[in-house]
Amino acid sequence: MATIKVAGKNGEQLASRLFWLAYHAAKPASGMGALHARPKATEAQVWANVRTAGDYPTNHHPEHKPYADYVFGKMLKVGCTIEGDSITISDWAADPEYHDWAAKYPTTQHLCDAVVASFGPPEAHGAGVG
């Protein structure tokens, strides 16, 4: 398990960034997913899609455990647990055939590191992945 904490950010902000980075690392939507494609989706739009299970309205999870199956046609298949001012995600190797973001982030640890790095140098905000 990897836990991400960044000073000044809450768990929802960290989760939002995690899904947005995975979304933009993913290869373009293909097949029927192309009908949902939004290549320039903002972080807020991606997060709203995850929260409302936009691509799969029957795919609901508890608010503290967001999960993205498909987001605007891209296959993400990743989730986390929000715990106050941090998020936790299982540490595993991503399968490029199953996780469209795996070419850029081969493991969830790489994705977590990218979340922390996206907020600037660790010394600037006291961030960490544990």
Contact map, one row per residue, 1 for C-alpha under 8 A:
1110000000000000000000000000000000000000000000000000000000000000000000000000000000000001111000000000000000000000000000000000000000
1111000000000000000000000000000000000000000000000000000000000000000000000000000000000001111000000000000000001001000000000000000011
1111100000000000000000000000000000000000000000000000000000000000000000000000000000000111100000000000000000000000000000000000000011
0111110000000100000000000000000000000000000000000000000000000000000000000000000000000111000000000000000000000001000100000000001111
0011111010100100000000000000000000000000000000000000000000000000000000000000000000001110000000000000000000000000000100000000001110
0001111111000100000000000000000000000000000000000000000000000000000000000000000000001100000000000000000000000000000100000000111100
0000111110000000000000000000000000000000000000000000000000000000000000000000000000000000000000000000000000000000000000000000111000
0000011111000000000000000000000000000000000000000000000000000000000000000000000000000000000000000000000000000000000000000000100000
0000111111101100000000000000000000000000000000000000000000000000000000000000000000001000000000000000000000000000000000000000000000
0000010111111100000000000000000000000000000000000000000000000000000000000000000000011100000000000000000000000000000000000000000000
0000100011111110000000000000000000000000000000000000000000000000000000000000000001111110000000000000000000000000000000000000000000
0000000001111111000000000000000000000000000000000000000000000000000000000000000001001000000000000000000000000000000000000000000000
0000000011111111100000000000000000000000000000000000000000000000000000000000000000000000000000000000000000000000000000000000000000
0001110011111111110000000000000000000000000000000000000000000000000000000000000000000110000000000000000000000000001000000000000000
0000000000111111111000000000000000000000000000000000000000000000010000000000000101000010000000000000000000000000000000000000000000
0000000000011111111100000000000000000000001101100000000000000000000000000000000000000000000000000000000000000000000000000000000000
0000000000001111111110000000000000000000001000000000000000000000000000000000000000000000000000000000000000000000001000000000000000
0000000000000111111111000000000000000000000000000000000000000000000000000000000000000000000000000000000000000011001000000000000000
0000000000000011111111100000000000000000000001100100000000000000000100000000010000000000000000000000000000000000000000000000000000
0000000000000001111111110000000000000000011001100000000000000000000000000000000000000000000000000000000000000000000000000000000000
0000000000000000111111111000000000000000000000000000000000000000000000000000000000000000000000000000000000000010011000000000000000
0000000000000000011111111100000000000000000000000000000000000000000000000001000000000000000000000000100000000010000000000000000000
0000000000000000001111111100000000000000000001000000000000000000000000100101000000000000000000000000100000000000000000000000000000
0000000000000000000111111110000000000010000000000000000000000000000000000000000000000000000000000000100000000000000000000000000000
0000000000000000000011111110000000000000000000000000000000000000000000000000000000000000000000000001111110000000000000000000000000
0000000000000000000001111111000000000000000000000000000000000000000000000111000000000000000000000011111100000000000000000000000000
0000000000000000000000011111100000000000000000000000000000000000000000000100000000000000000000000001100000000000000000000000000000
0000000000000000000000000111110001001010000000000000000000000000000000000100000000000000000000000000000000000000000000000000000000
0000000000000000000000000011111011011000000000000000000000000000000000011110000000000000000000000000000000000000000000000000000000
0000000000000000000000000001111111000000000000000000000000000000000000001100000000000000000000000000000000000000000000000000000000
0000000000000000000000000000111111000000000000000000000000000000000000000000000000000000000000000000000000000000000000000000000000
0000000000000000000000000000011111110000000000000000000000000000000000001000000000000000000000000000000000000000000000000000000000
0000000000000000000000000000111111111000000000000000000000000000000000011100000000000000000000000000000000000000000000000000000000
0000000000000000000000000001111111111000000000000000000000000000000000001000000000000000000000000000000000000000000000000000000000
0000000000000000000000000000000111111000000000000000000000000000000000001000000000000000000000000000000000000000000000000000000000
0000000000000000000000000000100111111100000000000000001000000000000000011000000000000000000000000000000000000000000000000000000000
0000000000000000000000000001100011111110000000000000000000000000000000011100000000000000000000000000000000000000000000000000000000
0000000000000000000000000000000000011111100000000000000000000000000000010000000000000000000000000000000000000000000000000000000000
0000000000000000000000010001000000001111100000000000000000000000000000000000000000000000000000000000000000000000000000000000000000
0000000000000000000000000000000000000111110000000000000000000000000000000000000000000000000000000000000000000000000000000000000000
0000000000000000000000000000000000000111111011000000000000000000000000000000000000000000000000000000000000000000000000000000000000
0000000000000000000100000000000000000001111111000000000000000000000000000000000000000000000000000000000000000000000000000000000000
0000000000000001100100000000000000000000111111100000000000000000000000000000000000000000000000000000000000000000000000000000000000
0000000000000001000000000000000000000000011111110000000000000000000000000000000000000000000000000000000000000000000000000000000000
0000000000000000000000000000000000000000111111111000000000000000000000000000000000000000000000000000000000000000000000000000000000
0000000000000001001100100000000000000000111111111100000000000000000000110000000000000000000000000000000000000000000000000000000000
0000000000000001001100000000000000000000001111111110000000000000000000000000000000000000000000000000000000000000000000000000000000
0000000000000000000000000000000000000000000111111111010000000000000000000000000000000000000000000000000000000000000000000000000000
0000000000000000000000000000000000000000000011111111111000000000000000110000000000000000000000000000000000000000000000000000000000
0000000000000000001000000000000000000000000001111111110000000000011100100000000000000000000000000000000000000000000000000000000000
0000000000000000000000000000000000000000000000111111110000000010010000000000000000000000000000000000000000000000000000000000000000
0000000000000000000000000000000000000000000000011111110010010000000000000000000000000000000000000000000000000000000000000000000000
0000000000000000000000000000000000000000000000001111111111110000000100000000000000000000000000000000000000000000000000000000000000
0000000000000000000000000000000000000000000000011111111110000000000000110000000000000000000000000000000000000000000000000000000000
0000000000000000000000000000000000010000000000001000111110000000000001111000000000000000000000000000000000000000000000000000000000
0000000000000000000000000000000000000000000000000000111111100000000011000000000000000000000000000000000000000000000000000000000000
0000000000000000000000000000000000000000000000000001111111110000000000000000000000000000000000000000000000000000000000000000000000
0000000000000000000000000000000000000000000000000000100111110000000000000000000000000000000000000000000000000000000000000000000000
0000000000000000000000000000000000000000000000000000100111111000000010000000000000000000000000000000000000000000000000000000000000
0000000000000000000000000000000000000000000000000001100011111100000000000000000000000000000000000000000000000000000000000000000000
0000000000000000000000000000000000000000000000000000000000111110111000000000000000000000000000000000000000000000000000000000000000
0000000000000000000000000000000000000000000000000000000000011111110000000000000000000000000000000000000000000000000000000000000000
0000000000000000000000000000000000000000000000000010000000001111110000000000000000000000000000000000000000000000000000000000000000
0000000000000000000000000000000000000000000000000000000000000111110000000000000011100000000000000000000000000000000000000000000000
0000000000000000000000000000000000000000000000000000000000001111111000000000001111000000000000000000000000000000000000000000000000
0000000000000010000000000000000000000000000000000110000000001111111100000000001111000000000000000000000000000000000000000000000000
0000000000000000000000000000000000000000000000000100000000001000111110000000111100000000000000000000000000000000000000000000000000
0000000000000000001000000000000000000000000000000100100000000000011111100001111000000000000000000000000000000000000000000000000000
0000000000000000000000000000000000000000000000000000000100100000001111100011110000000000000000000000000000000000000000000000000000
0000000000000000000000000000000000000000000000000000001100000000000111111111100000000000000000000000000000000000000000000000000000
0000000000000000000000100000000000000000000001001100011000000000000111111111000000000000000000000000000000000000000000000000000000
0000000000000000000000000000100010011100000001001000011000000000000001111100000000000000000000000000000000000000000000000000000000
0000000000000000000000000000110111111000000000000000001000000000000001111110000000000000000000000000000000000000000000000000000000
0000000000000000000000100111110010001000000000000000000000000000000001111111000000000000000000000001000000000000000000000000000000
0000000000000000000000000100100000000000000000000000000000000000000011101111100000000000000000000111000000000000000000000000000000
0000000000000000000001100100000000000000000000000000000000000000000111100111110000000000000000000111100000000000000000000000000000
0000000000000000000000000000000000000000000000000000000000000000001111000011111000000000000000000110000000000000000000000000000000
0000000000000000001000000000000000000000000000000000000000000000001110000001111100000000000000000010000000000000000000000000000000
0000000000000000000000000000000000000000000000000000000000000000111100000000111110000000100000000000000000000000000000000000000000
0000000000000010000000000000000000000000000000000000000000000000111000000000011111000011110000000000000000000000000000000000000000
0000000000000000000000000000000000000000000000000000000000000001110000000000001111100011100000000000000000000000000000000000000000
0000000000110010000000000000000000000000000000000000000000000001110000000000000111111111000000000000000000000000000000000000000000
0000000000100000000000000000000000000000000000000000000000000001000000000000000011111111000000000000000000000000000000000000000000
0000000001100000000000000000000000000000000000000000000000000000000000000000000001111110000000000000000000000000000000000000000000
0000110011110000000000000000000000000000000000000000000000000000000000000000000001111110000000000000000000000000000000000000000000
0011110001100100000000000000000000000000000000000000000000000000000000000000000001111111000000000000000000000000000000000000000000
0011100000100110000000000000000000000000000000000000000000000000000000000000000111111111100000000000000000000000000000000000000000
1111000000000000000000000000000000000000000000000000000000000000000000000000000111100111110000000000000000000000000000000000000000
1110000000000000000000000000000000000000000000000000000000000000000000000000001110000011111000000000000000010000000000000000000000
1100000000000000000000000000000000000000000000000000000000000000000000000000000100000001111100000000000000010000000000000000000000
1100000000000000000000000000000000000000000000000000000000000000000000000000000000000000111110000000000000111000000000000000000000
0000000000000000000000000000000000000000000000000000000000000000000000000000000000000000011111000000000000111000000000000000000000
0000000000000000000000000000000000000000000000000000000000000000000000000000000000000000001111100000000001110000000000000000000000
0000000000000000000000000000000000000000000000000000000000000000000000000000000000000000000111110110010011110000000000000000000000
0000000000000000000000000000000000000000000000000000000000000000000000000000000000000000000011111110010001000000000000000000000000
0000000000000000000000000000000000000000000000000000000000000000000000000000000000000000000001111111111001000000000000000000000000
0000000000000000000000000000000000000000000000000000000000000000000000000000000000000000000000111111000000000000000000000000000000
0000000000000000000000000000000000000000000000000000000000000000000000000011100000000000000001111111000000000000000000000000000000
0000000000000000000000000100000000000000000000000000000000000000000000000011110000000000000001111111110000000000000000000000000000
0000000000000000000000001110000000000000000000000000000000000000000000000111000000000000000000011111111000000000000000000000000000
0000000000000000000001111110000000000000000000000000000000000000000000000001000000000000000000010011111111000000000000000000000000
0000000000000000000000001100000000000000000000000000000000000000000000000000000000000000000001110011111111100000000000000000000000
0000000000000000000000001100000000000000000000000000000000000000000000000000000000000000000000010001111111000000000000000000000000
0000000000000000000000001100000000000000000000000000000000000000000000000000000000000000000000000000111111000000000000000000000000
0000000000000000000000001000000000000000000000000000000000000000000000000000000000000000000001000000111111110110000000000000000000
0000000000000000000000000000000000000000000000000000000000000000000000000000000000000000000011110000111111110110000000000000000000
0000000000000000000000000000000000000000000000000000000000000000000000000000000000000000001111000000010011111110000000000000000000
0000000000000000000000000000000000000000000000000000000000000000000000000000000000000000111111000000000011111111000000000000000000
0100000000000000000000000000000000000000000000000000000000000000000000000000000000000000001100000000000000111111100000000000000000
0000000000000000000000000000000000000000000000000000000000000000000000000000000000000000000000000000000011111111110000000000000000
0000000000000000010011000000000000000000000000000000000000000000000000000000000000000000000000000000000011111111111000000000000000
0101000000000000010000000000000000000000000000000000000000000000000000000000000000000000000000000000000000011111111100000000000010
0000000000000000000000000000000000000000000000000000000000000000000000000000000000000000000000000000000000001111111110000000000010
0000000000000000000010000000000000000000000000000000000000000000000000000000000000000000000000000000000000000111111111000000000000
0000000000000100110010000000000000000000000000000000000000000000000000000000000000000000000000000000000000000011111111100000000000
0001110000000000000000000000000000000000000000000000000000000000000000000000000000000000000000000000000000000001111111110100001110
0000000000000000000000000000000000000000000000000000000000000000000000000000000000000000000000000000000000000000111111111100000000
0000000000000000000000000000000000000000000000000000000000000000000000000000000000000000000000000000000000000000011111110000000000
0000000000000000000000000000000000000000000000000000000000000000000000000000000000000000000000000000000000000000001111111000100000
0000000000000000000000000000000000000000000000000000000000000000000000000000000000000000000000000000000000000000000111111101100000
0000000000000000000000000000000000000000000000000000000000000000000000000000000000000000000000000000000000000000000010111111100000
0000000000000000000000000000000000000000000000000000000000000000000000000000000000000000000000000000000000000000000110011111111100
0000000000000000000000000000000000000000000000000000000000000000000000000000000000000000000000000000000000000000000000001111111000
0000000000000000000000000000000000000000000000000000000000000000000000000000000000000000000000000000000000000000000000011111110000
0000011100000000000000000000000000000000000000000000000000000000000000000000000000000000000000000000000000000000000000111111111000
0000011000000000000000000000000000000000000000000000000000000000000000000000000000000000000000000000000000000000000000000111111100
0001111000000000000000000000000000000000000000000000000000000000000000000000000000000000000000000000000000000000000100000110111110
0001110000000000000000000000000000000000000000000000000000000000000000000000000000000000000000000000000000000000000100000100011111
0111100000000000000000000000000000000000000000000000000000000000000000000000000000000000000000000000000000000001100100000000001111
0111000000000000000000000000000000000000000000000000000000000000000000000000000000000000000000000000000000000000000000000000000111
